[in-house]
Amino acid sequence: MHEVGADASLSTLERAVVNAFQGGFPVVESPWEPAAAALADRGVDVDGDELLATVQSLDDRGILSRFGALVNAEEIGGTATLVAMHAPESRFDEVAETVNGFREVAHNYEREHPHLNMWFVVSVADEAEVARVLGDIEEATGQETYNLPKQREFHVGAKFLLDGPVADGDLDLSGLGPDVTPTDRRGLTPAERDLVVEIQGGLPVTATPYRDVADAVGQPVEWVVETVKRFEAEGKVRRVGVIPNHYALGYTENGMTVWDVPDDRVDEVGEAVASLGFVTHCYRRPRHDGVWPYNFFAMTHGRDEAESERRVREVRDVMADHWDVGDDDWDTLFSTRILKKTGIRIDDRADAQVDADCDADDPDAESTAADPEA
């Protein structure tokens, strides 16, 4: 893990790339020249070859988690849910190892809370599987789980910006590329399934990333470009660009702020908090009587404790514009340890959606695959 201030060694060009391309990278067969030209228009002197070499270096050094398409697993199919648990201090590592042993657990964090100190994400291809997985986890650990599914998403759009060129991160080249017509279909064709699995870990950092993907999946490059572009329009891809390793950029303070917002104010509060540029995730989730009183989650990140605390205060200030916030109405749970981080199992979801889509064309098929409309 990188320390606070690790971004200090980045060059001006590297800072410009990180700021400019966290979303809105061109979806065209040869993307580097138009991306470089857009940077040059913002005063950053670079050509396509130098831009490619810069992204390659950032990727090789771990400054980026990956380069490419950020797939929206929820739109591919299946479901993911946030789960909280109490792990006794004397058994914490044992419980963590047991929870992490479940393939359906994608992320797991230790967080500062007097009772609910373990927080993990369960990802399954069929929503009906959530109850089974949580039951199995409870049986294996002897600890109760508290399911906190997303009831409304107000914002998902983490950007981690640095001092330097394009500091507002507003360079958007997503308008480049072929004209596409979005569909309302949730299921995937077999070819689309192969594409999703190929790009979920990122695009190749090469001169022709989309052509290399096309060769890997056995499709024409025009089809790959058009499908990725259509997936953007349909929400199956949230954005295309560089995905930074926020720890490497010095954003080591990860605070999950939780709020007991009056039910009749949640929608207006959510939209207001979502407008804060430093809030990376913002959701409504259910309460659990007697255990968990909070129904609103907003995630913030900071490069040090002071910045993180300042951002939490800004969230509270926005909250206070909409309701009378008391000291007992909110809390911040900082992550103290990453216990597991393997990512959402998009390949399993995609497989289920291919099965569901194919079976939907066969009136005699009996399918247990995920419903495309789930």
DOVEX-772711 format. One record per residue (C-alpha): residue number from 1; residue in one letter; z, y, x negated. Coordinates in nm, 4 decimals, padded with zeros to 6 digits, always signed. Example, Ala and Ser with C-alpha at 12.3 -4.5 7.8 and 13.67 -1.06 7.14 Angstrom:
BEGIN
+-----+----+----------+----------+----------+
:   i : aa :       pz :       py :       px :
+-----+----+----------+----------+----------+
:   1 :  A : +00.7800 : -00.4500 : -01.2300 :
:   2 :  S : +00.7140 : -00.1060 : -01.3670 :
+-----+----+----------+----------+----------+
This chain:
BEGIN
+-----+----+----------+----------+----------+
:   i : aa :       pz :       py :       px :
+-----+----+----------+----------+----------+
:   1 :  M : +00.0000 : +00.0000 : +00.0000 :
:   2 :  H : -00.0893 : +00.3469 : -00.1337 :
:   3 :  E : +00.1748 : +00.6146 : -00.1794 :
:   4 :  V : +00.1924 : +00.9578 : -00.0145 :
:   5 :  G : -00.0479 : +01.1943 : -00.1868 :
:   6 :  A : -00.2849 : +00.9185 : -00.2971 :
:   7 :  D : -00.5736 : +01.1307 : -00.1675 :
:   8 :  A : -00.5148 : +01.3850 : -00.4464 :
:   9 :  S : -00.7559 : +01.1987 : -00.6757 :
:  10 :  L : -01.0477 : +01.2259 : -00.4341 :
:  11 :  S : -01.3377 : +01.4485 : -00.5325 :
:  12 :  T : -01.4663 : +01.7304 : -00.3157 :
:  13 :  L : -01.7636 : +01.5152 : -00.2141 :
:  14 :  E : -01.5387 : +01.2203 : -00.1270 :
:  15 :  R : -01.3193 : +01.4449 : +00.0867 :
:  16 :  A : -01.6275 : +01.5773 : +00.2624 :
:  17 :  V : -01.7485 : +01.2243 : +00.3381 :
:  18 :  V : -01.4101 : +01.1131 : +00.4734 :
:  19 :  N : -01.3844 : +01.4217 : +00.6935 :
:  20 :  A : -01.7443 : +01.4296 : +00.8125 :
:  21 :  F : -01.8196 : +01.0700 : +00.8982 :
:  22 :  Q : -01.5208 : +00.9210 : +01.0799 :
:  23 :  G : -01.7528 : +00.9138 : +01.3783 :
:  24 :  G : -02.1074 : +01.0131 : +01.4598 :
:  25 :  F : -02.2888 : +00.8449 : +01.1711 :
:  26 :  P : -02.6640 : +00.8062 : +01.2335 :
:  27 :  V : -02.7764 : +00.4826 : +01.3998 :
:  28 :  V : -03.1205 : +00.4725 : +01.2402 :
:  29 :  E : -03.2817 : +00.2209 : +01.0079 :
:  30 :  S : -03.2351 : +00.4443 : +00.7004 :
:  31 :  P : -02.9240 : +00.6527 : +00.7755 :
:  32 :  W : -02.8280 : +00.7941 : +00.4362 :
:  33 :  E : -03.0878 : +01.0712 : +00.3989 :
:  34 :  P : -03.0248 : +01.2353 : +00.7393 :
:  35 :  A : -02.6491 : +01.2057 : +00.6843 :
:  36 :  A : -02.6815 : +01.3677 : +00.3412 :
:  37 :  A : -02.9029 : +01.6433 : +00.4837 :
:  38 :  A : -02.6380 : +01.7239 : +00.7445 :
:  39 :  L : -02.3729 : +01.7489 : +00.4721 :
:  40 :  A : -02.6035 : +01.9744 : +00.2685 :
:  41 :  D : -02.6346 : +02.2022 : +00.5709 :
:  42 :  R : -02.2534 : +02.2331 : +00.5600 :
:  43 :  G : -02.2593 : +02.3390 : +00.1948 :
:  44 :  V : -02.2064 : +01.9980 : +00.0334 :
:  45 :  D : -02.4864 : +01.9336 : -00.2178 :
:  46 :  V : -02.5695 : +01.5624 : -00.1976 :
:  47 :  D : -02.8718 : +01.3399 : -00.1487 :
:  48 :  G : -02.8995 : +01.0033 : +00.0235 :
:  49 :  D : -02.8553 : +00.7923 : -00.2895 :
:  50 :  E : -02.5453 : +00.9846 : -00.3980 :
:  51 :  L : -02.3971 : +00.9627 : -00.0492 :
:  52 :  L : -02.4479 : +00.5855 : -00.0447 :
:  53 :  A : -02.2883 : +00.5530 : -00.3884 :
:  54 :  T : -01.9923 : +00.7628 : -00.2737 :
:  55 :  V : -01.9283 : +00.5465 : +00.0330 :
:  56 :  Q : -01.9623 : +00.2345 : -00.1822 :
:  57 :  S : -01.7008 : +00.3715 : -00.4232 :
:  58 :  L : -01.4611 : +00.4684 : -00.1440 :
:  59 :  D : -01.4995 : +00.1213 : +00.0063 :
:  60 :  D : -01.4526 : -00.0593 : -00.3266 :
:  61 :  R : -01.1353 : +00.1383 : -00.4057 :
:  62 :  G : -00.9731 : +00.0680 : -00.0689 :
:  63 :  I : -00.9917 : +00.4289 : +00.0518 :
:  64 :  L : -01.1894 : +00.2940 : +00.3467 :
:  65 :  S : -01.0886 : +00.0007 : +00.5631 :
:  66 :  R : -01.4581 : -00.0462 : +00.6268 :
:  67 :  F : -01.7836 : +00.1331 : +00.7055 :
:  68 :  G : -01.9690 : +00.0711 : +01.0274 :
:  69 :  A : -01.9185 : +00.0262 : +01.3990 :
:  70 :  L : -01.5725 : +00.0328 : +01.5551 :
:  71 :  V : -01.6088 : -00.2307 : +01.8265 :
:  72 :  N : -01.4153 : -00.1690 : +02.1491 :
:  73 :  A : -01.2770 : -00.5172 : +02.2103 :
:  74 :  E : -01.1708 : -00.4319 : +02.5643 :
:  75 :  E : -01.5289 : -00.3558 : +02.6654 :
:  76 :  I : -01.6519 : -00.6770 : +02.5046 :
:  77 :  G : -01.4242 : -00.8713 : +02.7387 :
:  78 :  G : -01.0805 : -01.0273 : +02.7604 :
:  79 :  T : -00.7661 : -00.8250 : +02.7173 :
:  80 :  A : -00.5071 : -00.7108 : +02.4663 :
:  81 :  T : -00.1509 : -00.6157 : +02.5478 :
:  82 :  L : +00.1405 : -00.4603 : +02.3610 :
:  83 :  V : +00.4587 : -00.6694 : +02.3545 :
:  84 :  A : +00.8114 : -00.5763 : +02.2467 :
:  85 :  M : +01.0877 : -00.8154 : +02.1426 :
:  86 :  H : +01.4370 : -00.8167 : +01.9990 :
:  87 :  A : +01.4633 : -01.0198 : +01.6792 :
:  88 :  P : +01.8260 : -01.0692 : +01.5663 :
:  89 :  E : +01.8831 : -00.9299 : +01.2182 :
:  90 :  S : +02.0059 : -01.2659 : +01.0887 :
:  91 :  R : +01.6853 : -01.4368 : +01.2080 :
:  92 :  F : +01.4364 : -01.1522 : +01.1798 :
:  93 :  D : +01.2097 : -01.3044 : +00.9153 :
:  94 :  E : +01.2196 : -01.6441 : +01.0860 :
:  95 :  V : +01.1247 : -01.4922 : +01.4222 :
:  96 :  A : +00.8500 : -01.2837 : +01.2608 :
:  97 :  E : +00.7014 : -01.5895 : +01.0930 :
:  98 :  T : +00.7028 : -01.7783 : +01.4231 :
:  99 :  V : +00.5412 : -01.4924 : +01.6152 :
: 100 :  N : +00.2827 : -01.4376 : +01.3427 :
: 101 :  G : +00.1938 : -01.8061 : +01.3568 :
: 102 :  F : +00.0362 : -01.7555 : +01.6976 :
: 103 :  R : -00.3359 : -01.6999 : +01.6560 :
: 104 :  E : -00.3353 : -01.4702 : +01.9584 :
: 105 :  V : -00.1060 : -01.2209 : +01.7798 :
: 106 :  A : -00.3304 : -00.9632 : +01.6115 :
: 107 :  H : -00.0840 : -00.7008 : +01.4863 :
: 108 :  N : +00.2923 : -00.7111 : +01.4397 :
: 109 :  Y : +00.5202 : -00.4277 : +01.3260 :
: 110 :  E : +00.8894 : -00.3870 : +01.2645 :
: 111 :  R : +00.9980 : -00.0606 : +01.4264 :
: 112 :  E : +01.3172 : +00.1409 : +01.4231 :
: 113 :  H : +01.4975 : +00.0754 : +01.7521 :
: 114 :  P : +01.8515 : -00.0489 : +01.8205 :
: 115 :  H : +01.7230 : -00.3373 : +02.0342 :
: 116 :  L : +01.3437 : -00.3751 : +02.0536 :
: 117 :  N : +01.2671 : -00.3948 : +01.6837 :
: 118 :  M : +00.9526 : -00.6114 : +01.6850 :
: 119 :  W : +00.6246 : -00.4914 : +01.8380 :
: 120 :  F : +00.3071 : -00.6962 : +01.8434 :
: 121 :  V : -00.0324 : -00.7125 : +02.0102 :
: 122 :  V : -00.1521 : -01.0236 : +02.1919 :
: 123 :  S : -00.5297 : -01.0563 : +02.2266 :
: 124 :  V : -00.6862 : -01.3214 : +02.4496 :
: 125 :  A : -01.0283 : -01.3879 : +02.5969 :
: 126 :  D : -00.8851 : -01.4347 : +02.9480 :
: 127 :  E : -00.6141 : -01.2095 : +03.0928 :
: 128 :  A : -00.4556 : -01.5122 : +03.2613 :
: 129 :  E : -00.3712 : -01.6437 : +02.9139 :
: 130 :  V : -00.1226 : -01.3625 : +02.8423 :
: 131 :  A : +00.1594 : -01.5202 : +03.0444 :
: 132 :  R : +00.1049 : -01.8571 : +02.8782 :
: 133 :  V : +00.1097 : -01.7102 : +02.5262 :
: 134 :  L : +00.4238 : -01.5047 : +02.5933 :
: 135 :  G : +00.5936 : -01.8093 : +02.7445 :
: 136 :  D : +00.5091 : -02.0115 : +02.4350 :
: 137 :  I : +00.6413 : -01.7354 : +02.2077 :
: 138 :  E : +00.9671 : -01.7158 : +02.4047 :
: 139 :  E : +01.0109 : -02.0922 : +02.3857 :
: 140 :  A : +00.9394 : -02.0985 : +02.0122 :
: 141 :  T : +01.1673 : -01.8061 : +01.9215 :
: 142 :  G : +01.4369 : -01.8194 : +02.1891 :
: 143 :  Q : +01.3835 : -01.4462 : +02.2450 :
: 144 :  E : +01.2655 : -01.2661 : +02.5577 :
: 145 :  T : +00.9380 : -01.0747 : +02.5452 :
: 146 :  Y : +00.8595 : -00.7501 : +02.7261 :
: 147 :  N : +00.4944 : -00.7110 : +02.8184 :
: 148 :  L : +00.3687 : -00.3512 : +02.8102 :
: 149 :  P : +00.0024 : -00.3629 : +02.9140 :
: 150 :  K : -00.2014 : -00.0458 : +02.9130 :
: 151 :  Q : -00.2121 : +00.1047 : +03.2623 :
: 152 :  R : -00.4231 : +00.4049 : +03.1664 :
: 153 :  E : -00.5859 : +00.5064 : +02.8420 :
: 154 :  F : -00.5886 : +00.8810 : +02.7879 :
: 155 :  H : -00.7158 : +00.8848 : +02.4317 :
: 156 :  V : -00.8084 : +00.6550 : +02.1448 :
: 157 :  G : -00.9665 : +00.8346 : +01.8517 :
: 158 :  A : -00.7788 : +00.8252 : +01.5259 :
: 159 :  K : -00.9084 : +01.0767 : +01.2724 :
: 160 :  F : -00.7345 : +01.1287 : +00.9405 :
: 161 :  L : -00.8610 : +01.4534 : +00.7900 :
: 162 :  L : -00.8122 : +01.5938 : +00.4402 :
: 163 :  D : -00.8167 : +01.9384 : +00.2846 :
: 164 :  G : -01.1731 : +02.0073 : +00.1805 :
: 165 :  P : -01.5219 : +02.0538 : +00.3269 :
: 166 :  V : -01.5833 : +01.9771 : +00.6947 :
: 167 :  A : -01.2063 : +01.9950 : +00.7447 :
: 168 :  D : -01.2436 : +01.9951 : +01.1242 :
: 169 :  G : -01.4283 : +01.6608 : +01.1163 :
: 170 :  D : -01.6846 : +01.7805 : +01.3676 :
: 171 :  L : -02.0080 : +01.6633 : +01.2053 :
: 172 :  D : -02.1613 : +01.4449 : +01.4769 :
: 173 :  L : -02.4975 : +01.2795 : +01.4158 :
: 174 :  S : -02.4687 : +01.0289 : +01.6991 :
: 175 :  G : -02.7614 : +01.2017 : +01.8687 :
: 176 :  L : -02.9953 : +01.0560 : +01.6089 :
: 177 :  G : -03.1522 : +00.7222 : +01.6883 :
: 178 :  P : -03.3593 : +00.5629 : +01.9612 :
: 179 :  D : -03.3379 : +00.6566 : +02.3267 :
: 180 :  V : -03.1525 : +00.3815 : +02.5115 :
: 181 :  T : -03.0600 : +00.3049 : +02.8704 :
: 182 :  P : -02.6977 : +00.1914 : +02.9170 :
: 183 :  T : -02.6253 : -00.1034 : +03.1428 :
: 184 :  D : -02.3128 : -00.1826 : +03.3440 :
: 185 :  R : -02.3096 : -00.5440 : +03.2221 :
: 186 :  R : -01.9869 : -00.6631 : +03.0564 :
: 187 :  G : -02.1162 : -01.0041 : +02.9523 :
: 188 :  L : -02.3035 : -01.0624 : +02.6278 :
: 189 :  T : -02.6249 : -01.2476 : +02.5609 :
: 190 :  P : -02.6066 : -01.5052 : +02.2797 :
: 191 :  A : -02.7956 : -01.2651 : +02.0519 :
: 192 :  E : -02.5540 : -00.9812 : +02.1327 :
: 193 :  R : -02.2604 : -01.2137 : +02.0644 :
: 194 :  D : -02.4010 : -01.2877 : +01.7179 :
: 195 :  L : -02.4452 : -00.9152 : +01.6526 :
: 196 :  V : -02.0888 : -00.8302 : +01.7573 :
: 197 :  V : -01.9429 : -01.0996 : +01.5327 :
: 198 :  E : -02.1612 : -00.9843 : +01.2430 :
: 199 :  I : -02.0649 : -00.6156 : +01.2640 :
: 200 :  Q : -01.6994 : -00.6400 : +01.3716 :
: 201 :  G : -01.5834 : -00.6276 : +01.0094 :
: 202 :  G : -01.8187 : -00.3449 : +00.9190 :
: 203 :  L : -02.1779 : -00.2848 : +00.8163 :
: 204 :  P : -02.3023 : -00.3670 : +00.4667 :
: 205 :  V : -02.2689 : -00.0608 : +00.2435 :
: 206 :  T : -02.6306 : -00.0830 : +00.1313 :
: 207 :  A : -02.9410 : +00.1322 : +00.1476 :
: 208 :  T : -03.0523 : -00.0521 : +00.4628 :
: 209 :  P : -02.7372 : -00.1626 : +00.6490 :
: 210 :  Y : -02.9018 : -00.2252 : +00.9846 :
: 211 :  R : -03.1907 : -00.4209 : +00.8284 :
: 212 :  D : -02.9397 : -00.6362 : +00.6407 :
: 213 :  V : -02.7567 : -00.7090 : +00.9672 :
: 214 :  A : -03.0899 : -00.7893 : +01.1327 :
: 215 :  D : -03.1690 : -01.0408 : +00.8596 :
: 216 :  A : -02.8223 : -01.1978 : +00.9012 :
: 217 :  V : -02.8607 : -01.2487 : +01.2777 :
: 218 :  G : -03.2318 : -01.3306 : +01.2765 :
: 219 :  Q : -03.3443 : -01.0343 : +01.4846 :
: 220 :  P : -03.5850 : -00.7430 : +01.4302 :
: 221 :  V : -03.4189 : -00.4352 : +01.2814 :
: 222 :  E : -03.5452 : -00.2293 : +01.5779 :
: 223 :  W : -03.3472 : -00.4541 : +01.8140 :
: 224 :  V : -03.0301 : -00.4180 : +01.6049 :
: 225 :  V : -03.0558 : -00.0383 : +01.5943 :
: 226 :  E : -03.1288 : -00.0140 : +01.9660 :
: 227 :  T : -02.8471 : -00.2545 : +02.0590 :
: 228 :  V : -02.5852 : -00.0787 : +01.8463 :
: 229 :  K : -02.6996 : +00.2528 : +01.9935 :
: 230 :  R : -02.6798 : +00.1117 : +02.3465 :
: 231 :  F : -02.3354 : -00.0345 : +02.2755 :
: 232 :  E : -02.2245 : +00.3178 : +02.1760 :
: 233 :  A : -02.3538 : +00.4542 : +02.5065 :
: 234 :  E : -02.1831 : +00.1722 : +02.7010 :
: 235 :  G : -01.8492 : +00.2077 : +02.5206 :
: 236 :  K : -01.8697 : -00.1342 : +02.3557 :
: 237 :  V : -01.8748 : +00.0562 : +02.0267 :
: 238 :  R : -01.6323 : +00.3476 : +02.0105 :
: 239 :  R : -01.8020 : +00.5128 : +01.7134 :
: 240 :  V : -02.0000 : +00.4433 : +01.3974 :
: 241 :  G : -01.8859 : +00.5817 : +01.0653 :
: 242 :  V : -01.6328 : +00.5453 : +00.7869 :
: 243 :  I : -01.3016 : +00.3939 : +00.8930 :
: 244 :  P : -01.0398 : +00.5236 : +00.6477 :
: 245 :  N : -00.7370 : +00.3359 : +00.5259 :
: 246 :  H : -00.4903 : +00.5989 : +00.6417 :
: 247 :  Y : -00.2238 : +00.4755 : +00.4010 :
: 248 :  A : -00.4636 : +00.5397 : +00.1118 :
: 249 :  L : -00.5091 : +00.8956 : +00.2391 :
: 250 :  G : -00.1330 : +00.9480 : +00.2325 :
: 251 :  Y : -00.0751 : +00.9099 : +00.6086 :
: 252 :  T : +00.2195 : +00.6762 : +00.5634 :
: 253 :  E : +00.4434 : +00.8075 : +00.8443 :
: 254 :  N : +00.3549 : +00.6166 : +01.1617 :
: 255 :  G : +00.5533 : +00.7351 : +01.4642 :
: 256 :  M : +00.5245 : +00.5850 : +01.8126 :
: 257 :  T : +00.6686 : +00.8462 : +02.0468 :
: 258 :  V : +00.7725 : +00.7162 : +02.3889 :
: 259 :  W : +00.8585 : +00.9228 : +02.6942 :
: 260 :  D : +01.0141 : +00.8753 : +03.0382 :
: 261 :  V : +00.7702 : +01.1018 : +03.2222 :
: 262 :  P : +00.8081 : +01.1551 : +03.5989 :
: 263 :  D : +00.5514 : +00.9298 : +03.7631 :
: 264 :  D : +00.3878 : +01.2160 : +03.9492 :
: 265 :  R : +00.3291 : +01.4042 : +03.6218 :
: 266 :  V : +00.1977 : +01.1272 : +03.3980 :
: 267 :  D : -00.1721 : +01.1975 : +03.4526 :
: 268 :  E : -00.1524 : +01.5691 : +03.3779 :
: 269 :  V : +00.0832 : +01.5125 : +03.0855 :
: 270 :  G : -00.1419 : +01.2425 : +02.9423 :
: 271 :  E : -00.4480 : +01.4640 : +02.9472 :
: 272 :  A : -00.2561 : +01.7497 : +02.7839 :
: 273 :  V : -00.1108 : +01.5349 : +02.5053 :
: 274 :  A : -00.4473 : +01.3661 : +02.4481 :
: 275 :  S : -00.5933 : +01.7077 : +02.3638 :
: 276 :  L : -00.3751 : +01.7325 : +02.0519 :
: 277 :  G : -00.5997 : +01.6516 : +01.7590 :
: 278 :  F : -00.3359 : +01.4621 : +01.5633 :
: 279 :  V : -00.2494 : +01.2213 : +01.8470 :
: 280 :  T : -00.4421 : +00.9048 : +01.7670 :
: 281 :  H : -00.3533 : +00.6914 : +02.0711 :
: 282 :  C : -00.2188 : +00.7934 : +02.4102 :
: 283 :  Y : -00.1412 : +00.5534 : +02.7004 :
: 284 :  R : +00.0554 : +00.4952 : +03.0167 :
: 285 :  R : +00.2488 : +00.1660 : +03.0128 :
: 286 :  P : +00.5096 : +00.0076 : +03.2457 :
: 287 :  R : +00.8859 : +00.0450 : +03.2216 :
: 288 :  H : +01.1255 : -00.2534 : +03.2133 :
: 289 :  D : +01.4392 : -00.1857 : +03.4183 :
: 290 :  G : +01.7583 : -00.1882 : +03.2172 :
: 291 :  V : +01.5759 : -00.2426 : +02.8873 :
: 292 :  W : +01.2892 : -00.0009 : +02.8441 :
: 293 :  P : +01.2850 : +00.3286 : +03.0409 :
: 294 :  Y : +00.9676 : +00.4795 : +02.8953 :
: 295 :  N : +00.6256 : +00.4878 : +03.0612 :
: 296 :  F : +00.4208 : +00.7023 : +02.8236 :
: 297 :  F : +00.3227 : +00.6319 : +02.4610 :
: 298 :  A : +00.1699 : +00.8725 : +02.2086 :
: 299 :  M : +00.1040 : +00.7676 : +01.8486 :
: 300 :  T : +00.1180 : +01.0221 : +01.5683 :
: 301 :  H : +00.0717 : +00.9942 : +01.1921 :
: 302 :  G : +00.1883 : +01.2223 : +00.9133 :
: 303 :  R : +00.1542 : +01.2440 : +00.5380 :
: 304 :  D : +00.5257 : +01.2929 : +00.4965 :
: 305 :  E : +00.8393 : +01.2937 : +00.7090 :
: 306 :  A : +00.8303 : +01.6704 : +00.7633 :
: 307 :  E : +00.4717 : +01.6667 : +00.8894 :
: 308 :  S : +00.5440 : +01.3715 : +01.1156 :
: 309 :  E : +00.8505 : +01.5395 : +01.2651 :
: 310 :  R : +00.6559 : +01.8621 : +01.3157 :
: 311 :  R : +00.3885 : +01.6776 : +01.5078 :
: 312 :  V : +00.6436 : +01.5026 : +01.7270 :
: 313 :  R : +00.7919 : +01.8452 : +01.8094 :
: 314 :  E : +00.4446 : +01.9658 : +01.9079 :
: 315 :  V : +00.4105 : +01.6728 : +02.1473 :
: 316 :  R : +00.7463 : +01.7612 : +02.2974 :
: 317 :  D : +00.6423 : +02.1258 : +02.3342 :
: 318 :  V : +00.3357 : +02.0185 : +02.5322 :
: 319 :  M : +00.5514 : +01.7876 : +02.7420 :
: 320 :  A : +00.7909 : +02.0732 : +02.8166 :
: 321 :  D : +00.5068 : +02.2735 : +02.9703 :
: 322 :  H : +00.4834 : +02.0119 : +03.2465 :
: 323 :  W : +00.8384 : +01.8859 : +03.3083 :
: 324 :  D : +01.1979 : +01.9388 : +03.2027 :
: 325 :  V : +01.2333 : +01.7103 : +02.8983 :
: 326 :  G : +01.5882 : +01.6004 : +02.8230 :
: 327 :  D : +01.7159 : +01.4538 : +02.4967 :
: 328 :  D : +01.7511 : +01.1114 : +02.6618 :
: 329 :  D : +01.3970 : +01.1182 : +02.8000 :
: 330 :  W : +01.2169 : +01.0277 : +02.4792 :
: 331 :  D : +01.2382 : +00.8524 : +02.1458 :
: 332 :  T : +01.0326 : +00.7986 : +01.8302 :
: 333 :  L : +00.9978 : +00.4515 : +01.6847 :
: 334 :  F : +00.8815 : +00.4650 : +01.3237 :
: 335 :  S : +00.7253 : +00.1543 : +01.1752 :
: 336 :  T : +00.9241 : +00.0221 : +00.8808 :
: 337 :  R : +00.7175 : -00.2846 : +00.7955 :
: 338 :  I : +00.3768 : -00.4314 : +00.8744 :
: 339 :  L : +00.4443 : -00.7933 : +00.9620 :
: 340 :  K : +00.0890 : -00.8974 : +01.0487 :
: 341 :  K : -00.2442 : -00.7210 : +01.0749 :
: 342 :  T : -00.5446 : -00.9434 : +01.1293 :
: 343 :  G : -00.7331 : -00.7506 : +01.3961 :
: 344 :  I : -00.8439 : -00.8368 : +01.7468 :
: 345 :  R : -01.0198 : -01.1745 : +01.7720 :
: 346 :  I : -01.3499 : -01.0296 : +01.8888 :
: 347 :  D : -01.5406 : -01.3501 : +01.8148 :
: 348 :  D : -01.3320 : -01.5456 : +02.0684 :
: 349 :  R : -01.3750 : -01.2709 : +02.3268 :
: 350 :  A : -01.7478 : -01.2544 : +02.2646 :
: 351 :  D : -01.7811 : -01.6323 : +02.2957 :
: 352 :  A : -01.5999 : -01.6236 : +02.6293 :
: 353 :  Q : -01.8208 : -01.3437 : +02.7560 :
: 354 :  V : -02.1369 : -01.5304 : +02.6594 :
: 355 :  D : -02.0087 : -01.8344 : +02.8511 :
: 356 :  A : -01.9182 : -01.6216 : +03.1512 :
: 357 :  D : -02.2499 : -01.4408 : +03.1505 :
: 358 :  C : -02.4525 : -01.7625 : +03.1222 :
: 359 :  D : -02.2463 : -01.9422 : +03.3868 :
: 360 :  A : -02.2924 : -01.6502 : +03.6234 :
: 361 :  D : -02.6617 : -01.7378 : +03.6341 :
: 362 :  D : -02.5829 : -02.0978 : +03.7324 :
: 363 :  P : -02.4410 : -02.1302 : +04.0870 :
: 364 :  D : -02.3275 : -02.4874 : +04.0194 :
: 365 :  A : -02.1390 : -02.4126 : +03.6954 :
: 366 :  E : -01.7603 : -02.4429 : +03.6905 :
: 367 :  S : -01.6338 : -02.1972 : +03.4318 :
: 368 :  T : -01.2911 : -02.1206 : +03.2954 :
: 369 :  A : -01.4304 : -01.8407 : +03.0803 :
: 370 :  A : -01.3220 : -01.4807 : +03.1166 :
: 371 :  D : -01.4576 : -01.2909 : +03.4131 :
: 372 :  P : -01.6970 : -01.0198 : +03.2876 :
: 373 :  E : -01.5360 : -00.7789 : +03.5318 :
: 374 :  A : -01.1778 : -00.8421 : +03.4126 :
+-----+----+----------+----------+----------+
